[in-house]
Amino acid sequence: MGILSLLILAQALSQKRTGTIEEISYSNNKITISLKDTFENLIIFDNKPINLKEGDQIEYWGREEIYNGDKQIIVNRLEKITN
């Protein structure tokens, strides 16, 4: 019963969501993606260029965090839906 509870909890913490990219910014060790029509920022802890651009629709999975009063999603999976 304990393992089942952990699986359900892990699934709830990392739900699939969709959005449209408004802006992508790179820094030393992370990529920040701002989405249109939301105040969420997606955070990817990597600095390799990604094959995404403004206007792309994406699906993403990750966990929510509050950092300096702002809601952000720490992304563990990201896929492009359209160009």
mmCIF file of the N, C-alpha and C atoms, coordinates in Angstrom:
data_MODEL
# 
_entry.id   MODEL 
# 
loop_
_atom_site.group_PDB 
_atom_site.id 
_atom_site.type_symbol 
_atom_site.label_atom_id 
_atom_site.label_alt_id 
_atom_site.label_comp_id 
_atom_site.label_asym_id 
_atom_site.label_entity_id 
_atom_site.label_seq_id 
_atom_site.pdbx_PDB_ins_code 
_atom_site.Cartn_x 
_atom_site.Cartn_y 
_atom_site.Cartn_z 
_atom_site.occupancy 
_atom_site.B_iso_or_equiv 
_atom_site.pdbx_formal_charge 
_atom_site.auth_seq_id 
_atom_site.auth_comp_id 
_atom_site.auth_asym_id 
_atom_site.auth_atom_id 
_atom_site.pdbx_PDB_model_num 
ATOM 1   N N  . MET A 1 1  ? 0.819  -1.191 0.000   1.00 0.00 ? 1  MET A N  1 
ATOM 2   C CA . MET A 1 1  ? 0.000  0.000  0.000   1.00 0.00 ? 1  MET A CA 1 
ATOM 3   C C  . MET A 1 1  ? 0.862  1.254  0.000   1.00 0.00 ? 1  MET A C  1 
ATOM 4   N N  . GLY A 1 2  ? 2.012  1.231  0.648   1.00 0.00 ? 2  GLY A N  1 
ATOM 5   C CA . GLY A 1 2  ? 2.896  2.395  0.707   1.00 0.00 ? 2  GLY A CA 1 
ATOM 6   C C  . GLY A 1 2  ? 3.470  2.765  -0.646  1.00 0.00 ? 2  GLY A C  1 
ATOM 7   N N  . ILE A 1 3  ? 3.854  1.789  -1.450  1.00 0.00 ? 3  ILE A N  1 
ATOM 8   C CA . ILE A 1 3  ? 4.412  2.054  -2.773  1.00 0.00 ? 3  ILE A CA 1 
ATOM 9   C C  . ILE A 1 3  ? 3.353  2.660  -3.684  1.00 0.00 ? 3  ILE A C  1 
ATOM 10  N N  . LEU A 1 4  ? 2.144  2.174  -3.610  1.00 0.00 ? 4  LEU A N  1 
ATOM 11  C CA . LEU A 1 4  ? 1.055  2.726  -4.413  1.00 0.00 ? 4  LEU A CA 1 
ATOM 12  C C  . LEU A 1 4  ? 0.823  4.190  -4.067  1.00 0.00 ? 4  LEU A C  1 
ATOM 13  N N  . SER A 1 5  ? 0.857  4.526  -2.809  1.00 0.00 ? 5  SER A N  1 
ATOM 14  C CA . SER A 1 5  ? 0.687  5.918  -2.379  1.00 0.00 ? 5  SER A CA 1 
ATOM 15  C C  . SER A 1 5  ? 1.790  6.800  -2.939  1.00 0.00 ? 5  SER A C  1 
ATOM 16  N N  . LEU A 1 6  ? 3.026  6.315  -2.932  1.00 0.00 ? 6  LEU A N  1 
ATOM 17  C CA . LEU A 1 6  ? 4.143  7.085  -3.474  1.00 0.00 ? 6  LEU A CA 1 
ATOM 18  C C  . LEU A 1 6  ? 4.002  7.298  -4.976  1.00 0.00 ? 6  LEU A C  1 
ATOM 19  N N  . LEU A 1 7  ? 3.547  6.281  -5.696  1.00 0.00 ? 7  LEU A N  1 
ATOM 20  C CA . LEU A 1 7  ? 3.347  6.424  -7.132  1.00 0.00 ? 7  LEU A CA 1 
ATOM 21  C C  . LEU A 1 7  ? 2.273  7.456  -7.450  1.00 0.00 ? 7  LEU A C  1 
ATOM 22  N N  . ILE A 1 8  ? 1.192  7.431  -6.715  1.00 0.00 ? 8  ILE A N  1 
ATOM 23  C CA . ILE A 1 8  ? 0.110  8.401  -6.920  1.00 0.00 ? 8  ILE A CA 1 
ATOM 24  C C  . ILE A 1 8  ? 0.600  9.807  -6.594  1.00 0.00 ? 8  ILE A C  1 
ATOM 25  N N  . LEU A 1 9  ? 1.341  9.964  -5.519  1.00 0.00 ? 9  LEU A N  1 
ATOM 26  C CA . LEU A 1 9  ? 1.880  11.259 -5.135  1.00 0.00 ? 9  LEU A CA 1 
ATOM 27  C C  . LEU A 1 9  ? 2.858  11.776 -6.185  1.00 0.00 ? 9  LEU A C  1 
ATOM 28  N N  . ALA A 1 10 ? 3.735  10.940 -6.679  1.00 0.00 ? 10 ALA A N  1 
ATOM 29  C CA . ALA A 1 10 ? 4.709  11.348 -7.700  1.00 0.00 ? 10 ALA A CA 1 
ATOM 30  C C  . ALA A 1 10 ? 4.002  11.779 -8.976  1.00 0.00 ? 10 ALA A C  1 
ATOM 31  N N  . GLN A 1 11 ? 2.950  11.085 -9.348  1.00 0.00 ? 11 GLN A N  1 
ATOM 32  C CA . GLN A 1 11 ? 2.187  11.433 -10.536 1.00 0.00 ? 11 GLN A CA 1 
ATOM 33  C C  . GLN A 1 11 ? 1.498  12.787 -10.352 1.00 0.00 ? 11 GLN A C  1 
ATOM 34  N N  . ALA A 1 12 ? 0.965  13.047 -9.174  1.00 0.00 ? 12 ALA A N  1 
ATOM 35  C CA . ALA A 1 12 ? 0.277  14.302 -8.903  1.00 0.00 ? 12 ALA A CA 1 
ATOM 36  C C  . ALA A 1 12 ? 1.249  15.478 -8.927  1.00 0.00 ? 12 ALA A C  1 
ATOM 37  N N  . LEU A 1 13 ? 2.482  15.256 -8.503  1.00 0.00 ? 13 LEU A N  1 
ATOM 38  C CA . LEU A 1 13 ? 3.465  16.329 -8.468  1.00 0.00 ? 13 LEU A CA 1 
ATOM 39  C C  . LEU A 1 13 ? 4.025  16.644 -9.846  1.00 0.00 ? 13 LEU A C  1 
ATOM 40  N N  . SER A 1 14 ? 3.876  15.764 -10.800 1.00 0.00 ? 14 SER A N  1 
ATOM 41  C CA . SER A 1 14 ? 4.438  15.957 -12.129 1.00 0.00 ? 14 SER A CA 1 
ATOM 42  C C  . SER A 1 14 ? 3.370  15.702 -13.180 1.00 0.00 ? 14 SER A C  1 
ATOM 43  N N  . GLN A 1 15 ? 2.429  16.636 -13.308 1.00 0.00 ? 15 GLN A N  1 
ATOM 44  C CA . GLN A 1 15 ? 1.330  16.489 -14.239 1.00 0.00 ? 15 GLN A CA 1 
ATOM 45  C C  . GLN A 1 15 ? 1.684  17.083 -15.594 1.00 0.00 ? 15 GLN A C  1 
ATOM 46  N N  . LYS A 1 16 ? 1.110  16.513 -16.644 1.00 0.00 ? 16 LYS A N  1 
ATOM 47  C CA . LYS A 1 16 ? 1.308  17.039 -17.992 1.00 0.00 ? 16 LYS A CA 1 
ATOM 48  C C  . LYS A 1 16 ? 0.496  18.315 -18.147 1.00 0.00 ? 16 LYS A C  1 
ATOM 49  N N  . ARG A 1 17 ? 1.168  19.334 -18.692 1.00 0.00 ? 17 ARG A N  1 
ATOM 50  C CA . ARG A 1 17 ? 0.512  20.612 -18.960 1.00 0.00 ? 17 ARG A CA 1 
ATOM 51  C C  . ARG A 1 17 ? 0.905  21.060 -20.355 1.00 0.00 ? 17 ARG A C  1 
ATOM 52  N N  . THR A 1 18 ? 0.178  22.037 -20.870 1.00 0.00 ? 18 THR A N  1 
ATOM 53  C CA . THR A 1 18 ? 0.507  22.580 -22.181 1.00 0.00 ? 18 THR A CA 1 
ATOM 54  C C  . THR A 1 18 ? 0.610  24.095 -22.092 1.00 0.00 ? 18 THR A C  1 
ATOM 55  N N  . GLY A 1 19 ? 1.292  24.686 -23.051 1.00 0.00 ? 19 GLY A N  1 
ATOM 56  C CA . GLY A 1 19 ? 1.421  26.131 -23.095 1.00 0.00 ? 19 GLY A CA 1 
ATOM 57  C C  . GLY A 1 19 ? 2.054  26.564 -24.405 1.00 0.00 ? 19 GLY A C  1 
ATOM 58  N N  . THR A 1 20 ? 2.057  27.896 -24.616 1.00 0.00 ? 20 THR A N  1 
ATOM 59  C CA . THR A 1 20 ? 2.671  28.504 -25.790 1.00 0.00 ? 20 THR A CA 1 
ATOM 60  C C  . THR A 1 20 ? 3.820  29.380 -25.324 1.00 0.00 ? 20 THR A C  1 
ATOM 61  N N  . ILE A 1 21 ? 4.975  29.210 -25.937 1.00 0.00 ? 21 ILE A N  1 
ATOM 62  C CA . ILE A 1 21 ? 6.168  29.938 -25.515 1.00 0.00 ? 21 ILE A CA 1 
ATOM 63  C C  . ILE A 1 21 ? 6.064  31.413 -25.892 1.00 0.00 ? 21 ILE A C  1 
ATOM 64  N N  . GLU A 1 22 ? 6.323  32.256 -24.910 1.00 0.00 ? 22 GLU A N  1 
ATOM 65  C CA . GLU A 1 22 ? 6.375  33.696 -25.138 1.00 0.00 ? 22 GLU A CA 1 
ATOM 66  C C  . GLU A 1 22 ? 7.825  34.167 -25.261 1.00 0.00 ? 22 GLU A C  1 
ATOM 67  N N  . GLU A 1 23 ? 8.714  33.588 -24.431 1.00 0.00 ? 23 GLU A N  1 
ATOM 68  C CA . GLU A 1 23 ? 10.113 34.004 -24.431 1.00 0.00 ? 23 GLU A CA 1 
ATOM 69  C C  . GLU A 1 23 ? 10.980 32.889 -23.854 1.00 0.00 ? 23 GLU A C  1 
ATOM 70  N N  . ILE A 1 24 ? 12.206 32.779 -24.365 1.00 0.00 ? 24 ILE A N  1 
ATOM 71  C CA . ILE A 1 24 ? 13.194 31.840 -23.836 1.00 0.00 ? 24 ILE A CA 1 
ATOM 72  C C  . ILE A 1 24 ? 14.440 32.636 -23.489 1.00 0.00 ? 24 ILE A C  1 
ATOM 73  N N  . SER A 1 25 ? 14.946 32.449 -22.269 1.00 0.00 ? 25 SER A N  1 
ATOM 74  C CA . SER A 1 25 ? 16.194 33.121 -21.895 1.00 0.00 ? 25 SER A CA 1 
ATOM 75  C C  . SER A 1 25 ? 17.159 32.100 -21.301 1.00 0.00 ? 25 SER A C  1 
ATOM 76  N N  . TYR A 1 26 ? 18.434 32.298 -21.620 1.00 0.00 ? 26 TYR A N  1 
ATOM 77  C CA . TYR A 1 26 ? 19.508 31.404 -21.178 1.00 0.00 ? 26 TYR A CA 1 
ATOM 78  C C  . TYR A 1 26 ? 20.387 32.125 -20.172 1.00 0.00 ? 26 TYR A C  1 
ATOM 79  N N  . SER A 1 27 ? 20.833 31.411 -19.149 1.00 0.00 ? 27 SER A N  1 
ATOM 80  C CA . SER A 1 27 ? 21.832 31.928 -18.223 1.00 0.00 ? 27 SER A CA 1 
ATOM 81  C C  . SER A 1 27 ? 22.902 30.855 -18.064 1.00 0.00 ? 27 SER A C  1 
ATOM 82  N N  . ASN A 1 28 ? 23.814 31.043 -17.125 1.00 0.00 ? 28 ASN A N  1 
ATOM 83  C CA . ASN A 1 28 ? 24.943 30.120 -16.980 1.00 0.00 ? 28 ASN A CA 1 
ATOM 84  C C  . ASN A 1 28 ? 24.532 28.667 -16.824 1.00 0.00 ? 28 ASN A C  1 
ATOM 85  N N  . ASN A 1 29 ? 23.526 28.394 -16.010 1.00 0.00 ? 29 ASN A N  1 
ATOM 86  C CA . ASN A 1 29 ? 23.195 26.993 -15.731 1.00 0.00 ? 29 ASN A CA 1 
ATOM 87  C C  . ASN A 1 29 ? 21.714 26.673 -15.829 1.00 0.00 ? 29 ASN A C  1 
ATOM 88  N N  . LYS A 1 30 ? 20.936 27.568 -16.454 1.00 0.00 ? 30 LYS A N  1 
ATOM 89  C CA . LYS A 1 30 ? 19.509 27.256 -16.577 1.00 0.00 ? 30 LYS A CA 1 
ATOM 90  C C  . LYS A 1 30 ? 18.893 27.965 -17.774 1.00 0.00 ? 30 LYS A C  1 
ATOM 91  N N  . ILE A 1 31 ? 17.777 27.413 -18.196 1.00 0.00 ? 31 ILE A N  1 
ATOM 92  C CA . ILE A 1 31 ? 16.960 27.987 -19.255 1.00 0.00 ? 31 ILE A CA 1 
ATOM 93  C C  . ILE A 1 31 ? 15.617 28.335 -18.630 1.00 0.00 ? 31 ILE A C  1 
ATOM 94  N N  . THR A 1 32 ? 15.145 29.553 -18.883 1.00 0.00 ? 32 THR A N  1 
ATOM 95  C CA . THR A 1 32 ? 13.851 29.984 -18.385 1.00 0.00 ? 32 THR A CA 1 
ATOM 96  C C  . THR A 1 32 ? 12.931 30.209 -19.581 1.00 0.00 ? 32 THR A C  1 
ATOM 97  N N  . ILE A 1 33 ? 11.762 29.588 -19.538 1.00 0.00 ? 33 ILE A N  1 
ATOM 98  C CA . ILE A 1 33 ? 10.770 29.735 -20.598 1.00 0.00 ? 33 ILE A CA 1 
ATOM 99  C C  . ILE A 1 33 ? 9.550  30.415 -19.998 1.00 0.00 ? 33 ILE A C  1 
ATOM 100 N N  . SER A 1 34 ? 9.184  31.564 -20.565 1.00 0.00 ? 34 SER A N  1 
ATOM 101 C CA . SER A 1 34 ? 7.954  32.251 -20.166 1.00 0.00 ? 34 SER A CA 1 
ATOM 102 C C  . SER A 1 34 ? 6.847  31.815 -21.111 1.00 0.00 ? 34 SER A C  1 
ATOM 103 N N  . LEU A 1 35 ? 5.686  31.565 -20.545 1.00 0.00 ? 35 LEU A N  1 
ATOM 104 C CA . LEU A 1 35 ? 4.543  31.121 -21.333 1.00 0.00 ? 35 LEU A CA 1 
ATOM 105 C C  . LEU A 1 35 ? 3.533  32.246 -21.499 1.00 0.00 ? 35 LEU A C  1 
ATOM 106 N N  . LYS A 1 36 ? 2.836  32.247 -22.628 1.00 0.00 ? 36 LYS A N  1 
ATOM 107 C CA . LYS A 1 36 ? 1.776  33.226 -22.876 1.00 0.00 ? 36 LYS A CA 1 
ATOM 108 C C  . LYS A 1 36 ? 0.585  32.916 -21.982 1.00 0.00 ? 36 LYS A C  1 
ATOM 109 N N  . ASP A 1 37 ? -0.110 33.958 -21.580 1.00 0.00 ? 37 ASP A N  1 
ATOM 110 C CA . ASP A 1 37 ? -1.367 33.849 -20.831 1.00 0.00 ? 37 ASP A CA 1 
ATOM 111 C C  . ASP A 1 37 ? -1.229 33.145 -19.490 1.00 0.00 ? 37 ASP A C  1 
ATOM 112 N N  . THR A 1 38 ? -0.055 33.187 -18.891 1.00 0.00 ? 38 THR A N  1 
ATOM 113 C CA . THR A 1 38 ? 0.137  32.615 -17.562 1.00 0.00 ? 38 THR A CA 1 
ATOM 114 C C  . THR A 1 38 ? 1.303  33.325 -16.885 1.00 0.00 ? 38 THR A C  1 
ATOM 115 N N  . PHE A 1 39 ? 1.342  33.262 -15.573 1.00 0.00 ? 39 PHE A N  1 
ATOM 116 C CA . PHE A 1 39 ? 2.434  33.869 -14.833 1.00 0.00 ? 39 PHE A CA 1 
ATOM 117 C C  . PHE A 1 39 ? 3.483  32.833 -14.439 1.00 0.00 ? 39 PHE A C  1 
ATOM 118 N N  . GLU A 1 40 ? 3.362  31.636 -14.967 1.00 0.00 ? 40 GLU A N  1 
ATOM 119 C CA . GLU A 1 40 ? 4.324  30.581 -14.664 1.00 0.00 ? 40 GLU A CA 1 
ATOM 120 C C  . GLU A 1 40 ? 5.556  30.711 -15.546 1.00 0.00 ? 40 GLU A C  1 
ATOM 121 N N  . ASN A 1 41 ? 6.699  30.421 -14.967 1.00 0.00 ? 41 ASN A N  1 
ATOM 122 C CA . ASN A 1 41 ? 7.942  30.281 -15.718 1.00 0.00 ? 41 ASN A CA 1 
ATOM 123 C C  . ASN A 1 41 ? 8.378  28.837 -15.626 1.00 0.00 ? 41 ASN A C  1 
ATOM 124 N N  . LEU A 1 42 ? 8.866  28.310 -16.740 1.00 0.00 ? 42 LEU A N  1 
ATOM 125 C CA . LEU A 1 42 ? 9.404  26.963 -16.748 1.00 0.00 ? 42 LEU A CA 1 
ATOM 126 C C  . LEU A 1 42 ? 10.909 27.070 -16.575 1.00 0.00 ? 42 LEU A C  1 
ATOM 127 N N  . ILE A 1 43 ? 11.469 26.258 -15.701 1.00 0.00 ? 43 ILE A N  1 
ATOM 128 C CA . ILE A 1 43 ? 12.903 26.271 -15.421 1.00 0.00 ? 43 ILE A CA 1 
ATOM 129 C C  . ILE A 1 43 ? 13.485 24.922 -15.818 1.00 0.00 ? 43 ILE A C  1 
ATOM 130 N N  . ILE A 1 44 ? 14.542 24.972 -16.644 1.00 0.00 ? 44 ILE A N  1 
ATOM 131 C CA . ILE A 1 44 ? 15.279 23.779 -17.031 1.00 0.00 ? 44 ILE A CA 1 
ATOM 132 C C  . ILE A 1 44 ? 16.710 23.990 -16.579 1.00 0.00 ? 44 ILE A C  1 
ATOM 133 N N  . PHE A 1 45 ? 17.210 23.139 -15.714 1.00 0.00 ? 45 PHE A N  1 
ATOM 134 C CA . PHE A 1 45 ? 18.580 23.283 -15.214 1.00 0.00 ? 45 PHE A CA 1 
ATOM 135 C C  . PHE A 1 45 ? 19.557 22.652 -16.200 1.00 0.00 ? 45 PHE A C  1 
ATOM 136 N N  . ASP A 1 46 ? 19.856 23.415 -17.218 1.00 0.00 ? 46 ASP A N  1 
ATOM 137 C CA . ASP A 1 46 ? 20.793 23.042 -18.273 1.00 0.00 ? 46 ASP A CA 1 
ATOM 138 C C  . ASP A 1 46 ? 21.085 24.328 -19.038 1.00 0.00 ? 46 ASP A C  1 
ATOM 139 N N  . ASN A 1 47 ? 22.156 24.365 -19.790 1.00 0.00 ? 47 ASN A N  1 
ATOM 140 C CA . ASN A 1 47 ? 22.433 25.567 -20.573 1.00 0.00 ? 47 ASN A CA 1 
ATOM 141 C C  . ASN A 1 47 ? 22.663 25.253 -22.045 1.00 0.00 ? 47 ASN A C  1 
ATOM 142 N N  . LYS A 1 48 ? 22.319 24.050 -22.461 1.00 0.00 ? 48 LYS A N  1 
ATOM 143 C CA . LYS A 1 48 ? 22.436 23.686 -23.869 1.00 0.00 ? 48 LYS A CA 1 
ATOM 144 C C  . LYS A 1 48 ? 21.259 24.289 -24.636 1.00 0.00 ? 48 LYS A C  1 
ATOM 145 N N  . PRO A 1 49 ? 21.500 24.845 -25.814 1.00 0.00 ? 49 PRO A N  1 
ATOM 146 C CA . PRO A 1 49 ? 20.397 25.407 -26.612 1.00 0.00 ? 49 PRO A CA 1 
ATOM 147 C C  . PRO A 1 49 ? 19.325 24.347 -26.894 1.00 0.00 ? 49 PRO A C  1 
ATOM 148 N N  . ILE A 1 50 ? 18.083 24.780 -26.861 1.00 0.00 ? 50 ILE A N  1 
ATOM 149 C CA . ILE A 1 50 ? 16.974 23.871 -27.146 1.00 0.00 ? 50 ILE A CA 1 
ATOM 150 C C  . ILE A 1 50 ? 16.333 24.276 -28.466 1.00 0.00 ? 50 ILE A C  1 
ATOM 151 N N  . ASN A 1 51 ? 15.731 23.336 -29.140 1.00 0.00 ? 51 ASN A N  1 
ATOM 152 C CA . ASN A 1 51 ? 15.148 23.567 -30.454 1.00 0.00 ? 51 ASN A CA 1 
ATOM 153 C C  . ASN A 1 51 ? 13.700 24.044 -30.315 1.00 0.00 ? 51 ASN A C  1 
ATOM 154 N N  . LEU A 1 52 ? 13.529 25.169 -29.637 1.00 0.00 ? 52 LEU A N  1 
ATOM 155 C CA . LEU A 1 52 ? 12.213 25.770 -29.440 1.00 0.00 ? 52 LEU A CA 1 
ATOM 156 C C  . LEU A 1 52 ? 12.327 27.259 -29.715 1.00 0.00 ? 52 LEU A C  1 
ATOM 157 N N  . LYS A 1 53 ? 11.184 27.876 -30.055 1.00 0.00 ? 53 LYS A N  1 
ATOM 158 C CA . LYS A 1 53 ? 11.176 29.313 -30.309 1.00 0.00 ? 53 LYS A CA 1 
ATOM 159 C C  . LYS A 1 53 ? 9.841  29.903 -29.857 1.00 0.00 ? 53 LYS A C  1 
ATOM 160 N N  . GLU A 1 54 ? 9.787  31.223 -29.845 1.00 0.00 ? 54 GLU A N  1 
ATOM 161 C CA . GLU A 1 54 ? 8.563  31.937 -29.477 1.00 0.00 ? 54 GLU A CA 1 
ATOM 162 C C  . GLU A 1 54 ? 7.417  31.483 -30.377 1.00 0.00 ? 54 GLU A C  1 
ATOM 163 N N  . GLY A 1 55 ? 6.277  31.210 -29.764 1.00 0.00 ? 55 GLY A N  1 
ATOM 164 C CA . GLY A 1 55 ? 5.094  30.775 -30.501 1.00 0.00 ? 55 GLY A CA 1 
ATOM 165 C C  . GLY A 1 55 ? 4.908  29.272 -30.553 1.00 0.00 ? 55 GLY A C  1 
ATOM 166 N N  . ASP A 1 56 ? 5.959  28.496 -30.248 1.00 0.00 ? 56 ASP A N  1 
ATOM 167 C CA . ASP A 1 56 ? 5.819  27.039 -30.226 1.00 0.00 ? 56 ASP A CA 1 
ATOM 168 C C  . ASP A 1 56 ? 4.875  26.614 -29.107 1.00 0.00 ? 56 ASP A C  1 
ATOM 169 N N  . GLN A 1 57 ? 4.038  25.627 -29.403 1.00 0.00 ? 57 GLN A N  1 
ATOM 170 C CA . GLN A 1 57 ? 3.200  25.021 -28.374 1.00 0.00 ? 57 GLN A CA 1 
ATOM 171 C C  . GLN A 1 57 ? 3.938  23.815 -27.832 1.00 0.00 ? 57 GLN A C  1 
ATOM 172 N N  . ILE A 1 58 ? 3.895  23.670 -26.503 1.00 0.00 ? 58 ILE A N  1 
ATOM 173 C CA . ILE A 1 58 ? 4.646  22.601 -25.854 1.00 0.00 ? 58 ILE A CA 1 
ATOM 174 C C  . ILE A 1 58 ? 3.789  21.863 -24.846 1.00 0.00 ? 58 ILE A C  1 
ATOM 175 N N  . GLU A 1 59 ? 4.196  20.635 -24.563 1.00 0.00 ? 59 GLU A N  1 
ATOM 176 C CA . GLU A 1 59 ? 3.711  19.868 -23.422 1.00 0.00 ? 59 GLU A CA 1 
ATOM 177 C C  . GLU A 1 59 ? 4.885  19.755 -22.470 1.00 0.00 ? 59 GLU A C  1 
ATOM 178 N N  . TYR A 1 60 ? 4.605  19.884 -21.179 1.00 0.00 ? 60 TYR A N  1 
ATOM 179 C CA . TYR A 1 60 ? 5.699  19.793 -20.210 1.00 0.00 ? 60 TYR A CA 1 
ATOM 180 C C  . TYR A 1 60 ? 5.213  19.124 -18.936 1.00 0.00 ? 60 TYR A C  1 
ATOM 181 N N  . TRP A 1 61 ? 6.159  18.506 -18.259 1.00 0.00 ? 61 TRP A N  1 
ATOM 182 C CA . TRP A 1 61 ? 5.918  17.834 -17.002 1.00 0.00 ? 61 TRP A CA 1 
ATOM 183 C C  . TRP A 1 61 ? 6.925  18.389 -16.000 1.00 0.00 ? 61 TRP A C  1 
ATOM 184 N N  . GLY A 1 62 ? 6.495  18.609 -14.778 1.00 0.00 ? 62 GLY A N  1 
ATOM 185 C CA . GLY A 1 62 ? 7.414  19.110 -13.764 1.00 0.00 ? 62 GLY A CA 1 
ATOM 186 C C  . GLY A 1 62 ? 6.706  19.344 -12.446 1.00 0.00 ? 62 GLY A C  1 
ATOM 187 N N  . ARG A 1 63 ? 7.443  19.926 -11.508 1.00 0.00 ? 63 ARG A N  1 
ATOM 188 C CA . ARG A 1 63 ? 6.862  20.187 -10.195 1.00 0.00 ? 63 ARG A CA 1 
ATOM 189 C C  . ARG A 1 63 ? 6.838  21.689 -9.937  1.00 0.00 ? 63 ARG A C  1 
ATOM 190 N N  . GLU A 1 64 ? 5.779  22.130 -9.287  1.00 0.00 ? 64 GLU A N  1 
ATOM 191 C CA . GLU A 1 64 ? 5.617  23.541 -8.960  1.00 0.00 ? 64 GLU A CA 1 
ATOM 192 C C  . GLU A 1 64 ? 6.464  23.924 -7.761  1.00 0.00 ? 64 GLU A C  1 
ATOM 193 N N  . GLU A 1 65 ? 7.017  25.130 -7.823  1.00 0.00 ? 65 GLU A N  1 
ATOM 194 C CA . GLU A 1 65 ? 7.734  25.717 -6.698  1.00 0.00 ? 65 GLU A CA 1 
ATOM 195 C C  . GLU A 1 65 ? 7.435  27.203 -6.668  1.00 0.00 ? 65 GLU A C  1 
ATOM 196 N N  . ILE A 1 66 ? 7.583  27.786 -5.498  1.00 0.00 ? 66 ILE A N  1 
ATOM 197 C CA . ILE A 1 66 ? 7.504  29.235 -5.354  1.00 0.00 ? 66 ILE A CA 1 
ATOM 198 C C  . ILE A 1 66 ? 8.916  29.716 -5.054  1.00 0.00 ? 66 ILE A C  1 
ATOM 199 N N  . TYR A 1 67 ? 9.427  30.648 -5.875  1.00 0.00 ? 67 TYR A N  1 
ATOM 200 C CA . TYR A 1 67 ? 10.774 31.180 -5.693  1.00 0.00 ? 67 TYR A CA 1 
ATOM 201 C C  . TYR A 1 67 ? 10.679 32.698 -5.732  1.00 0.00 ? 67 TYR A C  1 
ATOM 202 N N  . ASN A 1 68 ? 11.088 33.348 -4.637  1.00 0.00 ? 68 ASN A N  1 
ATOM 203 C CA . ASN A 1 68 ? 10.989 34.810 -4.506  1.00 0.00 ? 68 ASN A CA 1 
ATOM 204 C C  . ASN A 1 68 ? 9.573  35.307 -4.792  1.00 0.00 ? 68 ASN A C  1 
ATOM 205 N N  . GLY A 1 69 ? 8.585  34.555 -4.352  1.00 0.00 ? 69 GLY A N  1 
ATOM 206 C CA . GLY A 1 69 ? 7.189  34.939 -4.517  1.00 0.00 ? 69 GLY A CA 1 
ATOM 207 C C  . GLY A 1 69 ? 6.598  34.649 -5.884  1.00 0.00 ? 69 GLY A C  1 
ATOM 208 N N  . ASP A 1 70 ? 7.376  34.090 -6.796  1.00 0.00 ? 70 ASP A N  1 
ATOM 209 C CA . ASP A 1 70 ? 6.895  33.780 -8.146  1.00 0.00 ? 70 ASP A CA 1 
ATOM 210 C C  . ASP A 1 70 ? 6.733  32.277 -8.316  1.00 0.00 ? 70 ASP A C  1 
ATOM 211 N N  . LYS A 1 71 ? 5.660  31.900 -9.001  1.00 0.00 ? 71 LYS A N  1 
ATOM 212 C CA . LYS A 1 71 ? 5.409  30.491 -9.279  1.00 0.00 ? 71 LYS A CA 1 
ATOM 213 C C  . LYS A 1 71 ? 6.271  30.051 -10.454 1.00 0.00 ? 71 LYS A C  1 
ATOM 214 N N  . GLN A 1 72 ? 6.942  28.930 -10.300 1.00 0.00 ? 72 GLN A N  1 
ATOM 215 C CA . GLN A 1 72 ? 7.741  28.372 -11.389 1.00 0.00 ? 72 GLN A CA 1 
ATOM 216 C C  . GLN A 1 72 ? 7.579  26.866 -11.411 1.00 0.00 ? 72 GLN A C  1 
ATOM 217 N N  . ILE A 1 73 ? 7.840  26.298 -12.579 1.00 0.00 ? 73 ILE A N  1 
ATOM 218 C CA . ILE A 1 73 ? 7.761  24.857 -12.761 1.00 0.00 ? 73 ILE A CA 1 
ATOM 219 C C  . ILE A 1 73 ? 9.169  24.354 -13.074 1.00 0.00 ? 73 ILE A C  1 
ATOM 220 N N  . ILE A 1 74 ? 9.669  23.443 -12.251 1.00 0.00 ? 74 ILE A N  1 
ATOM 221 C CA . ILE A 1 74 ? 10.952 22.796 -12.518 1.00 0.00 ? 74 ILE A CA 1 
ATOM 222 C C  . ILE A 1 74 ? 10.652 21.640 -13.476 1.00 0.00 ? 74 ILE A C  1 
ATOM 223 N N  . VAL A 1 75 ? 11.082 21.794 -14.711 1.00 0.00 ? 75 VAL A N  1 
ATOM 224 C CA . VAL A 1 75 ? 10.713 20.864 -15.784 1.00 0.00 ? 75 VAL A CA 1 
ATOM 225 C C  . VAL A 1 75 ? 11.603 19.628 -15.774 1.00 0.00 ? 75 VAL A C  1 
ATOM 226 N N  . ASN A 1 76 ? 10.964 18.457 -15.860 1.00 0.00 ? 76 ASN A N  1 
ATOM 227 C CA . ASN A 1 76 ? 11.736 17.230 -16.016 1.00 0.00 ? 76 ASN A CA 1 
ATOM 228 C C  . ASN A 1 76 ? 11.495 16.582 -17.379 1.00 0.00 ? 76 ASN A C  1 
ATOM 229 N N  . ARG A 1 77 ? 10.522 17.095 -18.151 1.00 0.00 ? 77 ARG A N  1 
ATOM 230 C CA . ARG A 1 77 ? 10.271 16.602 -19.507 1.00 0.00 ? 77 ARG A CA 1 
ATOM 231 C C  . ARG A 1 77 ? 9.554  17.698 -20.299 1.00 0.00 ? 77 ARG A C  1 
ATOM 232 N N  . LEU A 1 78 ? 9.947  17.846 -21.558 1.00 0.00 ? 78 LEU A N  1 
ATOM 233 C CA . LEU A 1 78 ? 9.395  18.909 -22.395 1.00 0.00 ? 78 LEU A CA 1 
ATOM 234 C C  . LEU A 1 78 ? 9.334  18.418 -23.839 1.00 0.00 ? 78 LEU A C  1 
ATOM 235 N N  . GLU A 1 79 ? 8.203  18.642 -24.516 1.00 0.00 ? 79 GLU A N  1 
ATOM 236 C CA . GLU A 1 79 ? 8.050  18.221 -25.907 1.00 0.00 ? 79 GLU A CA 1 
ATOM 237 C C  . GLU A 1 79 ? 7.339  19.315 -26.681 1.00 0.00 ? 79 GLU A C  1 
ATOM 238 N N  . LYS A 1 80 ? 7.766  19.512 -27.934 1.00 0.00 ? 80 LYS A N  1 
ATOM 239 C CA . LYS A 1 80 ? 7.107  20.473 -28.813 1.00 0.00 ? 80 LYS A CA 1 
ATOM 240 C C  . LYS A 1 80 ? 5.887  19.812 -29.441 1.00 0.00 ? 80 LYS A C  1 
ATOM 241 N N  . ILE A 1 81 ? 4.759  20.543 -29.482 1.00 0.00 ? 81 ILE A N  1 
ATOM 242 C CA . ILE A 1 81 ? 3.542  20.032 -30.108 1.00 0.00 ? 81 ILE A CA 1 
ATOM 243 C C  . ILE A 1 81 ? 3.473  20.530 -31.558 1.00 0.00 ? 81 ILE A C  1 
ATOM 244 N N  . THR A 1 82 ? 3.680  21.847 -31.753 1.00 0.00 ? 82 THR A N  1 
ATOM 245 C CA . THR A 1 82 ? 3.619  22.447 -33.085 1.00 0.00 ? 82 THR A CA 1 
ATOM 246 C C  . THR A 1 82 ? 4.715  23.479 -33.246 1.00 0.00 ? 82 THR A C  1 
ATOM 247 N N  . ASN A 1 83 ? 4.877  23.976 -34.478 1.00 0.00 ? 83 ASN A N  1 
ATOM 248 C CA . ASN A 1 83 ? 5.841  25.056 -34.749 1.00 0.00 ? 83 ASN A CA 1 
ATOM 249 C C  . ASN A 1 83 ? 5.244  26.396 -34.423 1.00 0.00 ? 83 ASN A C  1 
# 
